[in-house]
Amino acid sequence: MSTATLNGVELYYEIMGTGPKLFLTHGSWTDGSSWAQLAELLADRYEVVTWDRRGHSRSADTDEPGSRTEDATDLAALIEHLGDLPVHLLGNSYGATVTLTVVTQRPDLVASAVLHEPPLFTLLEDTSDPAILEALATSEDRLDAVAEFIEAGHHRDAAKYFFDNVAFGPGTWDRLPESFHTMVTANAAKYLDELHDPTGLSIDTTALTSTTVPILLTHGTTSPPLFSRLIGELTRLLPSAQVEAIDGAGHIPYATHPHQLAAVVSAFHQSVA
């Protein structure tokens, strides 16, 4: 358990195992502890680095709203701080968007990147598919409802609504442990930053299409259809990327299917070694 002051903010991180460095970047609401099961499985092959994004749980924050670019700058600084470049990256959900931003902005730091369902929904806005357009509109309405809960100070209600109506499905919240409820409720304000960040759901497609970093795109077979369509669009932009569907998994395979995800990550690295 360590901290480093980078970009003017004290960031919390943990290191486990030996081998090539593998940085795990968490998604919205959560923190580095969410990777615990997966990190333990990977620690016999990698030096696994988990960290809390600024303003999440054990990492400090500033008075200014956070952003995807800020998170990516923090991740790049942490990578440089710990050395042994280049390193492998793995990101989930919004953490995958942060990870992909580092790939486009600092490819010199990255040996490979695994991305699970980055919510880059702006890539789908030009579609003529009415089902996708309806799904995007529904998602936007529900995210507006989450924002209203947070702005009113009802952070726990916001978290419950998000997990039951946006990311997963009805009843999800009640199946999660109270420790998880406490964590995501405490991080609700940072999710509002993400919602208000105009660049949060977008990526530099020019830099993306020209990258030479080996990339694996993963998605769960039980995830909302928007994610499989999004992976398809990213595959079009990244024709050299590998794609893997994790059978039976949804949006957080590190928690629900850690053994499958660990095997997928290891196999990918062997294929690009």
Secondary structure, 3 states (H helix, E strand, C coil): CEEEEECCEEEEEEEECCCCEEEEECCCCCCHHHHHHHHHHHCCCCEEEEECCCCCCCCCCCCCCCCHHHHHHHHHHHHHHHCCCCEEEEEECHHHHHHHHHHHHCHHHEEEEEEECCCCHHHHCCCCCHHHHHHHHHHHHHHHHHHHHHHCCCHHHHHHHHHHHHHCCCCHHHHCCHHHHHHHHHCHHHHHHHHHCCCCCCCCHHHHHCCCCCEEEEEECCCCHHHHHHHHHHHHHCCCCEEEEECCCCCCHHHHCHHHHHHHHHHHHHHHC
